Amino acid sequence: MTKRVKGSCTTILVGKNASIDGSTMIARNEDGEGPLNPQKFVLVQPEDQERHYQSVLSKFEIDLPDNPLRYSSAPDATGKNGIWAAAGINSENVAMTATETITTNERILGVDPLVDDGIGEEDLTYITLPYIHSAREGVKRLGALHEKYGTYETNGVAFSDKDEVWYFETIGGHHWAAIRIPDDAYVVAPNRFNITDFDFDSDDTMYAADLPELIETYHLNPDSEGVNLRHIFGSHTIKDTRYNNPRTWYGQMYFNPEIVQDPLDQDLPFICYTDKKISPDDIKWVLSSHYQNTPYDVYGALGTPAEKKLFRPIGINRNEECHILQIRNDVPAAIAGIHWLGFGPNTFNAFVPFYANVNDTPESFKGTTGDQDPTKAYWLNNIMGVLGDTDYDLYDDSESDFEQSTIASCNNMRIKADKEAVNQKDVTAYLTQVNQNMADLYMKNANELLGKMLMLGRPKMKLAYNLTD
Protein backbone atom coordinates (compact mmCIF):
# COMPACT_ATOMS: atom_id res chain seq x y z
CA MET A 1 0.00 0.00 0.00
CA THR A 2 1.36 3.41 -0.96
CA LYS A 3 0.79 5.97 1.75
CA ARG A 4 0.63 9.69 1.12
CA VAL A 5 3.18 11.57 3.23
CA LYS A 6 3.53 15.29 3.87
CA GLY A 7 7.26 14.86 3.96
CA SER A 8 8.94 18.23 4.23
CA CYS A 9 7.58 20.12 7.23
CA THR A 10 9.57 22.31 9.64
CA THR A 11 8.61 22.63 13.33
CA ILE A 12 9.42 25.40 15.82
CA LEU A 13 8.67 25.09 19.54
CA VAL A 14 8.95 27.88 22.14
CA GLY A 15 8.66 27.58 25.93
CA LYS A 16 6.75 30.21 27.89
CA ASN A 17 9.84 31.88 29.37
CA ALA A 18 11.50 32.04 25.96
CA SER A 19 8.59 33.90 24.36
CA ILE A 20 8.12 37.65 24.28
CA ASP A 21 4.80 37.60 26.16
CA GLY A 22 5.00 34.48 28.35
CA SER A 23 2.94 32.33 25.98
CA THR A 24 3.77 28.84 24.76
CA MET A 25 4.02 28.42 20.99
CA ILE A 26 4.18 25.37 18.74
CA ALA A 27 4.42 26.00 15.01
CA ARG A 28 4.86 24.05 11.81
CA ASN A 29 5.01 24.42 8.07
CA GLU A 30 2.75 21.76 6.61
CA ASP A 31 4.40 20.90 3.31
CA GLY A 32 3.21 18.38 0.75
CA GLU A 33 4.67 16.10 -1.87
CA GLY A 34 3.25 18.26 -4.64
CA PRO A 35 2.83 22.04 -4.96
CA LEU A 36 -0.98 22.05 -4.66
CA ASN A 37 -3.06 20.26 -2.06
CA PRO A 38 -5.96 22.55 -1.05
CA GLN A 39 -6.33 23.24 2.67
CA LYS A 40 -9.11 24.69 4.78
CA PHE A 41 -9.60 26.10 8.28
CA VAL A 42 -12.55 24.70 10.22
CA LEU A 43 -14.06 24.57 13.69
CA VAL A 44 -15.15 21.06 14.71
CA GLN A 45 -18.03 20.98 17.18
CA PRO A 46 -18.47 17.93 19.49
CA GLU A 47 -21.57 16.82 17.60
CA ASP A 48 -19.60 16.79 14.33
CA GLN A 49 -16.82 14.54 15.62
CA GLU A 50 -17.21 10.95 14.43
CA ARG A 51 -17.70 8.32 17.13
CA HIS A 52 -16.33 5.57 14.88
CA TYR A 53 -13.30 6.55 12.83
CA GLN A 54 -12.05 4.75 9.72
CA SER A 55 -8.76 5.67 8.07
CA VAL A 56 -8.69 6.11 4.29
CA LEU A 57 -5.05 5.16 3.68
CA SER A 58 -4.85 2.11 5.94
CA LYS A 59 -7.16 -0.44 7.54
CA PHE A 60 -6.99 1.35 10.89
CA GLU A 61 -10.30 2.00 12.63
CA ILE A 62 -11.26 2.91 16.17
CA ASP A 63 -14.26 3.69 18.34
CA LEU A 64 -13.68 7.14 19.80
CA PRO A 65 -14.81 8.43 23.21
CA ASP A 66 -18.26 9.95 23.45
CA ASN A 67 -17.16 13.23 25.03
CA PRO A 68 -15.04 15.12 22.47
CA LEU A 69 -14.06 18.75 22.92
CA ARG A 70 -14.55 21.47 20.33
CA TYR A 71 -11.36 22.24 18.38
CA SER A 72 -9.96 24.22 15.48
CA SER A 73 -8.40 22.30 12.63
CA ALA A 74 -6.60 22.77 9.30
CA PRO A 75 -7.49 19.65 7.29
CA ASP A 76 -7.24 18.84 3.60
CA ALA A 77 -10.01 20.48 1.60
CA THR A 78 -11.02 17.52 -0.56
CA GLY A 79 -10.77 14.66 1.94
CA LYS A 80 -9.87 12.18 -0.80
CA ASN A 81 -6.89 10.95 1.23
CA GLY A 82 -8.59 11.27 4.61
CA ILE A 83 -9.10 14.13 7.04
CA TRP A 84 -5.47 15.11 7.83
CA ALA A 85 -6.60 17.46 10.61
CA ALA A 86 -2.98 18.69 10.92
CA ALA A 87 -3.19 21.04 13.91
CA GLY A 88 -5.51 22.90 16.22
CA ILE A 89 -6.45 24.18 19.66
CA ASN A 90 -9.26 22.57 21.65
CA SER A 91 -11.72 24.21 24.04
CA GLU A 92 -9.44 23.42 27.01
CA ASN A 93 -6.69 25.53 25.40
CA VAL A 94 -4.57 22.51 24.56
CA ALA A 95 -2.78 22.65 21.20
CA MET A 96 -1.46 19.87 18.97
CA THR A 97 0.40 19.83 15.67
CA ALA A 98 0.87 16.57 13.78
CA THR A 99 3.08 15.76 12.12
CA GLU A 100 6.69 16.33 11.31
CA THR A 101 7.63 13.40 9.08
CA ILE A 102 10.99 12.18 10.37
CA THR A 103 13.69 9.68 9.40
CA THR A 104 14.91 6.59 11.19
CA ASN A 105 17.40 3.77 10.60
CA GLU A 106 17.45 0.11 9.65
CA ARG A 107 18.55 -1.03 13.12
CA ILE A 108 15.31 -0.06 14.85
CA LEU A 109 13.16 -1.01 11.85
CA GLY A 110 14.67 -4.48 11.98
CA VAL A 111 13.74 -4.76 15.65
CA ASP A 112 10.31 -3.08 15.46
CA PRO A 113 9.01 -2.95 11.86
CA LEU A 114 6.41 -0.43 10.77
CA VAL A 115 2.78 -1.61 10.75
CA ASP A 116 1.08 -1.40 7.36
CA ASP A 117 -2.45 -1.08 8.78
CA GLY A 118 -1.49 1.12 11.74
CA ILE A 119 -2.12 4.82 12.39
CA GLY A 120 -0.46 7.66 10.50
CA GLU A 121 -0.38 11.38 9.96
CA GLU A 122 -3.84 11.23 8.40
CA ASP A 123 -5.29 10.16 11.75
CA LEU A 124 -3.28 11.57 14.65
CA THR A 125 -4.83 14.98 15.37
CA TYR A 126 -8.39 13.76 14.80
CA ILE A 127 -8.13 10.85 17.25
CA THR A 128 -6.13 12.73 19.90
CA LEU A 129 -6.78 16.48 20.19
CA PRO A 130 -10.53 16.37 21.03
CA TYR A 131 -9.89 14.11 24.04
CA ILE A 132 -7.05 15.74 25.97
CA HIS A 133 -7.02 18.35 28.74
CA SER A 134 -3.29 19.06 28.97
CA ALA A 135 -0.14 18.64 26.91
CA ARG A 136 1.01 15.77 29.13
CA GLU A 137 -2.32 14.03 28.64
CA GLY A 138 -1.85 14.38 24.90
CA VAL A 139 1.51 12.61 25.08
CA LYS A 140 0.02 9.79 27.15
CA ARG A 141 -2.98 9.26 24.88
CA LEU A 142 -0.95 9.28 21.68
CA GLY A 143 1.67 6.99 23.21
CA ALA A 144 -0.99 4.47 24.22
CA LEU A 145 -2.51 4.57 20.73
CA HIS A 146 0.88 3.92 19.13
CA GLU A 147 1.63 1.00 21.42
CA LYS A 148 -1.78 -0.57 20.76
CA TYR A 149 -2.22 -0.02 17.03
CA GLY A 150 1.27 0.66 15.69
CA THR A 151 2.17 3.10 12.94
CA TYR A 152 3.12 2.85 9.26
CA GLU A 153 5.40 5.91 9.31
CA THR A 154 7.82 7.74 11.58
CA ASN A 155 6.62 11.11 12.84
CA GLY A 156 7.21 13.94 15.27
CA VAL A 157 4.27 15.56 17.09
CA ALA A 158 4.05 18.57 19.43
CA PHE A 159 1.61 19.37 22.24
CA SER A 160 1.24 22.50 24.35
CA ASP A 161 -0.91 24.10 27.01
CA LYS A 162 -0.38 27.38 28.84
CA ASP A 163 2.47 25.95 30.90
CA GLU A 164 4.18 23.16 28.96
CA VAL A 165 5.45 22.25 25.49
CA TRP A 166 6.10 18.58 24.66
CA TYR A 167 7.71 16.99 21.61
CA PHE A 168 6.84 13.38 20.76
CA GLU A 169 8.60 11.10 18.26
CA THR A 170 7.55 7.66 17.09
CA ILE A 171 10.14 4.89 17.07
CA GLY A 172 9.67 1.88 14.80
CA GLY A 173 6.21 0.37 14.61
CA HIS A 174 5.09 0.53 18.26
CA HIS A 175 7.56 2.59 20.29
CA TRP A 176 7.84 6.28 21.11
CA ALA A 177 9.59 8.86 23.25
CA ALA A 178 8.61 12.39 24.31
CA ILE A 179 10.40 15.22 26.07
CA ARG A 180 9.21 18.42 27.69
CA ILE A 181 10.85 21.47 26.17
CA PRO A 182 12.31 23.63 28.98
CA ASP A 183 10.36 26.82 29.62
CA ASP A 184 13.32 28.99 28.60
CA ALA A 185 14.20 27.04 25.45
CA TYR A 186 13.27 26.77 21.78
CA VAL A 187 13.53 24.06 19.13
CA VAL A 188 13.88 24.08 15.34
CA ALA A 189 13.08 20.59 14.03
CA PRO A 190 13.32 19.43 10.39
CA ASN A 191 12.39 16.08 8.80
CA ARG A 192 14.75 13.87 10.76
CA PHE A 193 14.73 12.23 14.17
CA ASN A 194 15.39 15.20 16.44
CA ILE A 195 15.51 14.27 20.16
CA THR A 196 19.09 13.98 21.41
CA ASP A 197 20.02 13.60 25.12
CA PHE A 198 17.35 11.66 26.98
CA ASP A 199 16.96 10.85 30.68
CA PHE A 200 14.68 7.89 31.35
CA ASP A 201 14.43 8.88 35.04
CA SER A 202 13.23 12.46 34.49
CA ASP A 203 9.74 13.82 35.16
CA ASP A 204 10.18 15.72 31.91
CA THR A 205 10.36 12.65 29.69
CA MET A 206 7.88 9.92 28.75
CA TYR A 207 8.35 6.83 26.59
CA ALA A 208 7.11 3.37 25.72
CA ALA A 209 7.56 1.25 28.86
CA ASP A 210 10.00 -1.22 27.32
CA LEU A 211 12.10 1.31 25.38
CA PRO A 212 15.18 1.16 27.68
CA GLU A 213 15.08 -2.65 27.60
CA LEU A 214 14.72 -2.65 23.80
CA ILE A 215 17.82 -0.46 23.42
CA GLU A 216 19.83 -2.71 25.73
CA THR A 217 18.60 -6.07 24.38
CA TYR A 218 19.27 -5.29 20.73
CA HIS A 219 22.49 -3.29 21.26
CA LEU A 220 21.10 -0.17 19.58
CA ASN A 221 23.17 2.51 21.36
CA PRO A 222 26.31 3.40 19.36
CA ASP A 223 27.66 5.74 22.07
CA SER A 224 29.92 4.55 24.85
CA GLU A 225 28.23 6.92 27.31
CA GLY A 226 24.79 8.48 27.64
CA VAL A 227 21.54 8.09 25.73
CA ASN A 228 21.22 10.16 22.55
CA LEU A 229 18.01 9.09 20.83
CA ARG A 230 19.00 10.69 17.52
CA HIS A 231 22.15 8.56 17.47
CA ILE A 232 20.19 5.44 18.46
CA PHE A 233 17.12 5.71 16.24
CA GLY A 234 17.85 8.44 13.68
CA SER A 235 19.44 8.60 10.26
CA HIS A 236 22.76 10.20 9.42
CA THR A 237 22.56 10.33 5.64
CA ILE A 238 23.90 12.59 2.93
CA LYS A 239 20.29 13.64 2.32
CA ASP A 240 20.13 14.87 5.93
CA THR A 241 23.09 17.17 5.24
CA ARG A 242 21.31 18.76 2.26
CA TYR A 243 17.62 18.43 3.07
CA ASN A 244 17.31 18.63 6.86
CA ASN A 245 20.30 19.96 8.76
CA PRO A 246 20.54 23.31 6.91
CA ARG A 247 17.03 24.26 8.02
CA THR A 248 17.98 23.74 11.65
CA TRP A 249 21.24 25.60 11.09
CA TYR A 250 19.50 28.64 9.58
CA GLY A 251 16.77 28.80 12.22
CA GLN A 252 19.31 28.55 15.03
CA MET A 253 21.48 31.19 13.34
CA TYR A 254 18.48 33.54 13.32
CA PHE A 255 17.80 33.07 17.04
CA ASN A 256 21.49 32.79 18.04
CA PRO A 257 23.55 34.78 15.49
CA GLU A 258 26.51 34.75 17.86
CA ILE A 259 26.95 30.97 17.47
CA VAL A 260 28.85 29.73 14.41
CA GLN A 261 27.76 26.30 13.13
CA ASP A 262 28.09 24.20 9.98
CA PRO A 263 24.89 23.68 7.93
CA LEU A 264 26.06 20.14 7.10
CA ASP A 265 26.57 19.17 10.75
CA GLN A 266 24.75 15.96 11.70
CA ASP A 267 24.84 16.88 15.41
CA LEU A 268 23.27 20.31 15.52
CA PRO A 269 21.63 20.75 18.95
CA PHE A 270 17.98 19.92 19.58
CA ILE A 271 17.08 22.09 22.59
CA CYS A 272 18.47 25.63 22.32
CA TYR A 273 18.56 28.79 24.41
CA THR A 274 18.71 32.44 23.41
CA ASP A 275 18.67 35.80 25.18
CA LYS A 276 16.25 37.06 22.51
CA LYS A 277 12.58 36.81 23.49
CA ILE A 278 10.81 35.05 20.61
CA SER A 279 7.63 36.48 19.05
CA PRO A 280 5.17 35.05 16.51
CA ASP A 281 6.77 37.43 13.99
CA ASP A 282 10.13 35.72 14.52
CA ILE A 283 8.61 32.29 13.96
CA LYS A 284 6.83 33.45 10.83
CA TRP A 285 10.07 34.91 9.44
CA VAL A 286 12.01 31.70 9.98
CA LEU A 287 9.24 29.54 8.51
CA SER A 288 9.19 31.80 5.43
CA SER A 289 12.96 31.90 4.98
CA HIS A 290 15.14 30.74 2.11
CA TYR A 291 18.66 31.31 3.49
CA GLN A 292 18.65 35.08 2.99
CA ASN A 293 22.10 36.73 3.08
CA THR A 294 23.86 33.41 2.44
CA PRO A 295 25.11 31.83 -0.81
CA TYR A 296 22.27 29.31 -0.59
CA ASP A 297 19.40 31.77 -1.22
CA VAL A 298 17.66 30.87 -4.49
CA TYR A 299 16.63 34.53 -4.83
CA GLY A 300 19.92 36.01 -3.60
CA ALA A 301 22.97 37.48 -5.32
CA LEU A 302 25.72 35.91 -3.21
CA GLY A 303 25.99 32.33 -4.42
CA THR A 304 26.73 30.37 -7.55
CA PRO A 305 23.92 28.56 -9.38
CA ALA A 306 25.09 25.31 -7.77
CA GLU A 307 25.12 26.81 -4.26
CA LYS A 308 21.59 28.17 -4.72
CA LYS A 309 20.34 24.62 -5.31
CA LEU A 310 22.45 22.95 -2.63
CA PHE A 311 20.04 23.12 0.33
CA ARG A 312 16.29 22.68 0.67
CA PRO A 313 14.80 26.02 1.88
CA ILE A 314 12.31 26.37 4.74
CA GLY A 315 9.85 28.53 2.82
CA ILE A 316 9.15 26.49 -0.31
CA ASN A 317 6.59 26.16 -3.09
CA ARG A 318 5.19 23.08 -1.33
CA ASN A 319 4.10 25.04 1.78
CA GLU A 320 0.42 24.07 2.05
CA GLU A 321 -0.44 25.84 5.28
CA CYS A 322 1.47 27.09 8.27
CA HIS A 323 0.29 27.61 11.83
CA ILE A 324 1.52 29.02 15.10
CA LEU A 325 -0.55 27.67 17.99
CA GLN A 326 -0.17 30.20 20.79
CA ILE A 327 -1.55 29.72 24.31
CA ARG A 328 -1.27 32.97 26.21
CA ASN A 329 -0.82 33.40 29.97
CA ASP A 330 -1.54 37.14 30.36
CA VAL A 331 -5.23 37.05 29.37
CA PRO A 332 -8.38 35.18 30.51
CA ALA A 333 -8.72 31.58 29.35
CA ALA A 334 -11.62 32.46 27.04
CA ILE A 335 -9.29 34.46 24.77
CA ALA A 336 -5.99 32.69 25.44
CA GLY A 337 -5.80 30.44 22.37
CA ILE A 338 -4.62 32.00 19.10
CA HIS A 339 -4.45 29.88 15.95
CA TRP A 340 -2.17 31.89 13.65
CA LEU A 341 -2.69 30.68 10.09
CA GLY A 342 -1.29 31.23 6.61
CA PHE A 343 -1.91 29.34 3.36
CA GLY A 344 0.42 28.69 0.44
CA PRO A 345 4.14 29.54 0.12
CA ASN A 346 5.06 31.41 3.30
CA THR A 347 7.50 33.70 1.50
CA PHE A 348 4.50 35.38 -0.14
CA ASN A 349 1.77 35.30 2.53
CA ALA A 350 0.88 36.77 5.92
CA PHE A 351 -0.43 35.02 9.04
CA VAL A 352 -3.75 35.88 10.64
CA PRO A 353 -4.07 35.55 14.48
CA PHE A 354 -7.45 33.81 14.66
CA TYR A 355 -9.05 33.25 18.07
CA ALA A 356 -9.63 29.56 18.81
CA ASN A 357 -12.69 30.05 21.08
CA VAL A 358 -15.22 30.57 18.27
CA ASN A 359 -18.36 29.03 16.78
CA ASP A 360 -17.19 28.94 13.18
CA THR A 361 -14.40 29.99 10.83
CA PRO A 362 -14.50 32.65 8.09
CA GLU A 363 -15.80 31.43 4.73
CA SER A 364 -12.76 32.72 2.84
CA PHE A 365 -10.51 30.47 4.94
CA LYS A 366 -12.75 27.39 4.89
CA GLY A 367 -11.85 26.58 1.32
CA THR A 368 -14.37 23.76 1.30
CA THR A 369 -13.74 22.84 -2.34
CA GLY A 370 -10.70 21.52 -4.13
CA ASP A 371 -11.46 23.66 -7.21
CA GLN A 372 -9.45 26.77 -7.92
CA ASP A 373 -11.27 29.78 -6.42
CA PRO A 374 -9.49 33.13 -5.81
CA THR A 375 -12.18 34.13 -3.30
CA LYS A 376 -10.60 31.57 -0.96
CA ALA A 377 -7.40 32.48 0.89
CA TYR A 378 -5.65 29.24 -0.07
CA TRP A 379 -5.99 29.86 -3.79
CA LEU A 380 -5.34 33.61 -3.64
CA ASN A 381 -2.12 33.06 -1.72
CA ASN A 382 -0.89 30.44 -4.19
CA ILE A 383 -1.58 32.76 -7.13
CA MET A 384 0.51 35.45 -5.42
CA GLY A 385 3.25 32.91 -4.74
CA VAL A 386 3.52 31.77 -8.35
CA LEU A 387 3.56 35.35 -9.64
CA GLY A 388 6.00 36.51 -6.96
CA ASP A 389 8.43 33.74 -7.77
CA THR A 390 8.81 34.95 -11.37
CA ASP A 391 10.69 38.08 -10.24
CA TYR A 392 11.37 38.11 -6.51
CA ASP A 393 13.29 41.40 -6.51
CA LEU A 394 10.47 43.16 -8.36
CA TYR A 395 7.74 42.05 -5.96
CA ASP A 396 9.58 41.71 -2.63
CA ASP A 397 8.98 45.23 -1.31
CA SER A 398 5.28 45.11 -2.13
CA GLU A 399 4.90 41.72 -0.46
CA SER A 400 6.78 42.90 2.63
CA ASP A 401 4.55 45.98 2.89
CA PHE A 402 1.48 43.75 2.57
CA GLU A 403 2.68 41.40 5.27
CA GLN A 404 3.62 44.15 7.71
CA SER A 405 0.43 46.17 7.25
CA THR A 406 -1.83 43.11 7.40
CA ILE A 407 -0.30 41.65 10.55
CA ALA A 408 -0.17 45.09 12.19
CA SER A 409 -3.85 45.69 11.49
CA CYS A 410 -4.84 42.21 12.67
CA ASN A 411 -2.79 42.67 15.83
CA ASN A 412 -4.54 45.96 16.45
CA MET A 413 -7.92 44.23 16.08
CA ARG A 414 -6.78 41.51 18.47
CA ILE A 415 -5.55 44.01 21.08
CA LYS A 416 -8.89 45.81 21.00
CA ALA A 417 -10.79 42.52 21.13
CA ASP A 418 -8.77 41.36 24.14
CA LYS A 419 -9.91 44.46 26.00
CA GLU A 420 -13.54 44.35 24.87
CA ALA A 421 -14.13 40.60 25.20
CA VAL A 422 -14.52 40.77 28.99
CA ASN A 423 -17.58 42.99 28.54
CA GLN A 424 -19.36 40.67 26.09
CA LYS A 425 -22.34 38.52 27.10
CA ASP A 426 -21.36 35.92 24.49
CA VAL A 427 -17.57 35.94 24.19
CA THR A 428 -17.50 33.11 21.66
CA ALA A 429 -19.89 34.87 19.28
CA TYR A 430 -17.92 38.11 19.68
CA LEU A 431 -14.60 36.42 18.85
CA THR A 432 -16.20 34.69 15.86
CA GLN A 433 -17.04 38.11 14.45
CA VAL A 434 -13.54 39.43 15.21
CA ASN A 435 -12.10 36.52 13.23
CA GLN A 436 -14.42 37.37 10.35
CA ASN A 437 -13.24 40.99 10.42
CA MET A 438 -9.59 39.88 10.31
CA ALA A 439 -10.29 37.50 7.42
CA ASP A 440 -12.07 40.26 5.47
CA LEU A 441 -9.13 42.60 6.01
CA TYR A 442 -6.71 39.90 4.90
CA MET A 443 -8.59 39.19 1.68
CA LYS A 444 -8.87 42.92 0.90
CA ASN A 445 -5.14 43.48 1.41
CA ALA A 446 -4.19 40.35 -0.51
CA ASN A 447 -6.28 41.37 -3.49
CA GLU A 448 -4.72 44.84 -3.41
CA LEU A 449 -1.27 43.22 -3.38
CA LEU A 450 -2.20 41.04 -6.35
CA GLY A 451 -3.26 44.19 -8.23
CA LYS A 452 0.08 45.86 -7.47
CA MET A 453 1.94 42.77 -8.62
CA LEU A 454 0.04 42.78 -11.92
CA MET A 455 0.86 46.46 -12.48
CA LEU A 456 4.54 45.87 -11.74
CA GLY A 457 4.80 42.71 -13.78
CA ARG A 458 2.82 43.57 -16.90
CA PRO A 459 5.47 45.96 -18.36
CA LYS A 460 8.03 43.13 -17.91
CA MET A 461 6.15 40.75 -20.20
CA LYS A 462 8.13 39.49 -23.20
CA LEU A 463 5.00 39.81 -25.34
CA ALA A 464 5.64 43.51 -25.99
CA TYR A 465 6.51 45.85 -28.84
CA ASN A 466 7.13 49.60 -29.09
CA LEU A 467 7.72 51.65 -32.21
CA THR A 468 10.69 53.27 -30.51
CA ASP A 469 12.37 49.89 -29.86
N, C-alpha and C positions, 0 to 999 in steps of 0.2 A: 504494500500500500504506500503510495506517495503522499506524504503529508505536506501541507503548505506551511512554510515557516517565514515569519517576519524576522529576517536574519541579520539586521544591521543596525539595531537600536543603540542608543547611548544613554546611560543613566547617570543622574547627579543626585546625591543625597546630602542634606544639610541638617545638622543637629540644632536644637533651639538656641544654644549659646553661641553658635557660629553664625547665626542669621542676624540681619540688621535690626529686626523687630522682635526677636525672641520666639518666632514661629518655627515649627518644623516644616521642612520642604522635601518632597520626593518628586523627581522629575524624570521624564524620559522622552526621547525622540522615538516615535513608533515608525519604523521604516519597513518597507516591503520589498519583495523580490523584484517587482516591476514598478514603473514610475507612477501608475495610476491604480489605486484601489480605493474607491470612494468611502469616506468616513462620515459619521454623523455624531451629534451630541444629544443624548437623551437623558431623561429622568425616569427611572424605573420605580413605579409604585409597588408596594407589597402585593397588591392584587394582580399585578401583571407578571410577577415572578413565577416561573413554572415550578410546579411541585414535583414533577418527574422530568428529569433532564436527559436528553439523548444527544451525544456528540454527532457531528456530521462526518468528521474525518476519521474517526475510529469507532469501535464497537462499544466504547465506554458509555454507560448509563448509570444514573443514580437517582434515588428518591431523596429529595431535599427537604429540610425542616419546614414546618408549617408556620414559622414566625419570622419571615424575612423582614429586613429593614429597607427603607427607601434608600436609593443611591443614584448618584450621577454616573454616567458611563459614556465611553467613546467607542462604540462598536463599528464593525463594518456596515456599510449602507445597504448592501444587497443581501447579505446573509447566505449567499450560496455556499460558502465554506464554513458556515457556523456563525455564532454570535460574535466571538472575539471582543468581549467587553472591554478589554485593554486596561482601563484605569477608571477610578472614581473615588468619591467620598460618600460614605453612608450617613444616615441621620444621627449616628452617635459620634460624628466627627472623627471617624477612622478612615484612613486613606489606603489605597492599594494600587500599585502599578504592576502589571504582568503582561509581557515578560521581556527580559533581556535574554535573547538566545545566546547561549554560551558554549564554549568548546570543552572537550574532555579528552581523555586518553584511552588507549587500548588496554591498559592494565586494569582499570576499574570496570571497563565494559566487558572484559573477559570474566571478571568476578561477578558482576551484577549487570547482565545485559538489559538493554532497553526493552520495554513491553509494547508490542505492536498495537494492542487494543487498550492501552492505558490512557491517562489524561494528558492533555497538552495545553499549549498556549490558548487555543480556542476556548478552553473550558474554565481556566483557573479563576479569573475574576468573578465570573458568574456564579460559581459554586462556592465561593469563599466570602467575598466582600459583604453580601447581605446578611451574614450570620455571625459577625464578629463585633465585639464591643471595645476592643483595644488592639494595639499593634501586636502585643505578645499573644493575644488570643488568635490573631490571624496566623501567626507563625505556627502555633500548635495545631490549628485546624488543617492548614495546608500540609503540614508534616504528616499528620495522621492520614490524610487522603492519599498522599504519595506512598506511604508504607502499605496501605491497603490495596490500592488499585494499580500502582506503578505508573510510569510515564514513558512515552515514546520519544522524548526529546530532552535535552539538557537546558535548563533555564535558570535565570536569576529573577527574583521577585522582591519588591520592597513594600513595607508596611509602615504606617506612621499614625500617631495620635498626637495630642498636644504636647506630650512629654517625651515620647520615644520614637526613634527611627530604627527599623530592623531591615537587614538584608538577608535574603534566603536564597540558597543555591541548591539545585537538585544534583544528586550524585548517582550515576548509574540508573538502573531501573526503579529502585525502591528506596534509596537512601537520600539524605539531605543534611544540610547544616545551615545554621543561621547565626548572625551576630548582631548585637546592638551597636549602632554607630554612636560613639561618644558624643555627648551634648555639644562639645566644643570642636567637633570635627566635621569634615566633608569628605565625599567620595566622588570620583569620576570613574565610571565602570563601562568598558566597551564589551564587545561580544567574545569574551573569553572567561574562563573561570577566574574569579576575582579575589575571593577571600584568601588572605595569607595567614598570618600568625593566629593560632586558634587554641584557646584554653578550655579543655573539656570540663574543668572544675569551676568555671566562672558562672555567676548569675546572669552574665550578659551574653551567654551563648546557649543555643539549643541545637539538638541534632537527633538523628535516628539512634535509638537506644544501643544498637550493636555496632555503631560506626567505629569506635575505638578498637573493638575486637576485630572488626573486619580489616582495618589497617594493619593490625599486628599479625593476624592469621595469614594473610596473603602477602606480607612483606611489601607493602605499597609505599612506605615512606623512604624516599631516596636520601633524606638528610640524616646526618649522624646525630644531630641534636634538634629538639623542638618539633613542633607540628605546624607545617606550612601547607594549608590545604591546596593552594595553587600548585605547589610542587607535587603534591600527592595525586591530585585528581585532574589537574589542568593540562592543557597542551602548551608546547613551547616550539611552535612551528615558524617557518619562514613567513607564512601568511600572517601570523600574529604580529610580526615585526613591521608589516606593511599595512595591514588592515585594522588591527586593534590597538597596539601599543601607542602609535602616534596620537590617537585621540586622547588617551589618558595623559600623555606628555603635554599636549597643547592645553588641555583644561587645567592641569596642575601648574603650568607655566603662567596661565592667566591669574590664578589665585595666589600663586607663590612665585612672582617673577624673579625673586632673589635666588632661587634654587636652580642650578644648572643641571639638566638631565639629558639623556640620549633618547630620541624618539624610537630607537630600535630596541631599547632595553627591555628584556623579558621580565625584569624584577622591579618595575616601577611600583611604588608603594600603593597600598589599597586605602588605608585610612590616613587622612592628611589633616594638617592643622595650618591655619593662617591667621595673621593678625587682622586681616581685612574682614569686616562684617559683610556677609554675603546677602544680596538682595535678589528678588525675582528677576530684575533687569540683568544682573550678572549671569544668572543661569540661562536666560534667554540668549544672551550674547554668545555664550560658549556653545549652546546647542544650535546656533545658527552659523558657527564659524567654519572657515575653510583655510586655516593656517595663515591668516593675514600677517603681513610683515615677516614672512619667512619665504624661502625659495620654493616651498611646497604649495603655495596658493595658486590655484588654477586661474584665478583672475588677476594675480599680481604681476609685478614687473621684475622681481628679483631673481627668479629661477630660470633654469633651462627648460625646454619642453619636456625632457625626461624627468626632471625634478618635480614639475607640476603634476605629473601623473604617478609619482612614486607612492604617495600615501592616500588612503581613503579619507575624505574630509568628514567632518561631523555634520554640518549642514550639507545636504545632498539632494539630488532630484527625487530620490525615493523616500524623502520625508512624507509620511502620510498625515500624521497629526502629531502634535507635541503638547505635553501638559506639564504644568507645575501644580502639584497638589499641596496646598499650603494650609496648615492648621495653626491659627493664631492664638496667642495666649493673652493679648492685651485688650480683648473685646469679649462681650458675652458669647456664650456657646452658640446662640441662635444665628450669629453672623460670623462665626470663627472660620468656617470652611470656605476656601476660595479655590475653585477649579479653573486655573489659568489654562487657556486653550488657544492653539493656533493650528490651522490646516495648511497642507502643502509644504513646499520647500521653505524652511525657516529663514533662509537668507533673504526672502522676499515677502515675509508676512509680519504681522504683529500679533501679540497675545492679548486676549481679553480676560480680565479677572472676574469670571462669573461666580456668583454666590452659589453654594451647594444646597442651601436650605430653601428650595423652591418647589413649586408645583409642576413646572414644565420648563422646557428649554425653548429659546427663540427659533422660529420657523427657519430662518436663514442659516442656522447652524445645525438643524436636524438633518438636512440632506437625505431625506428618506428614499430617494431614488438613486439608482446607479447611472442614470442618463445625465449627460452633460447639461448643466443648467447654471448660467452665470448669476442667477439670483440666489444661489447657495454659496456660502463662504468657501466651501471646499473647492468648488470649481473656479470661482473668481480668483482665489489665491493661486491655483495652479496655472491659470492663464497668465497672471502677472509674473509667475516664476519663469515660464517658458519665454515670455517676451523679455524679461529682465536679463536672462542668461545670454541673449544674443549680443548684448553690448553692456557689460556690467558697469564700465566707467561712465557711460552715458546716463544710466538710470540710477546709479547708486545714491546720489544726493537726494533725488526725489523720493526714493524708497526710504531712506533714513529719516527724512522729514515726516513722511507718512507714519512711520513707526513711532517716532518720538511724540508727535502730536496726538496720535490715537491712544497710545498708552497713557500719556499725560491726562487727556480728557477722561478716559475711563477711570483712572486713579482718582481724579477729582470727583467723579460721580460716586465712586466707592466711599471716599472720605465723607462726603455729604450723607450718603446712605447709612454709614456706620453711626453717624450722630442722630439721624432721624428715625432709625429703625426702632429704638427703644420706646418711641412714642406711638408706634403703630399698634392697632388692635389685632391685625393679622400680619405678623412679620413675614411669614412665608409668601403671602400674596404680594406684599410690598416688594420683597426682594426679587420675586418673579418679574415684576414690572421694571425694576432697576436693570436686571439682566437684559430685558427686551430693549431698553433704552441704549445700553452699551452695544448690543448687537446692531441696532439701527445706525448708531454712530459709526461703527466699524464698517458696515457695508457702504455707507455714504462716503467715508474717507477712501475706502479701497477703490470705489468706482471713480472718484476724482483722481486718484493716483493712476489708474488705468488710462484715463483720458490724457493726463500729462505724458505718460509713456508713449501713447500713440502720437501725440504732437511732436515729441522729441525724436521718435523713431522714423516717422514717415519721410522726412527729408533725406534720411540715410538709405532709403530703398534703392536698390540697383536698377529697378524699373523706372528710370528717370531720363529726361532729355531736356536740354535747354539750348535755345538758338545761339546763346553766347558761348556754349561749350566748345 
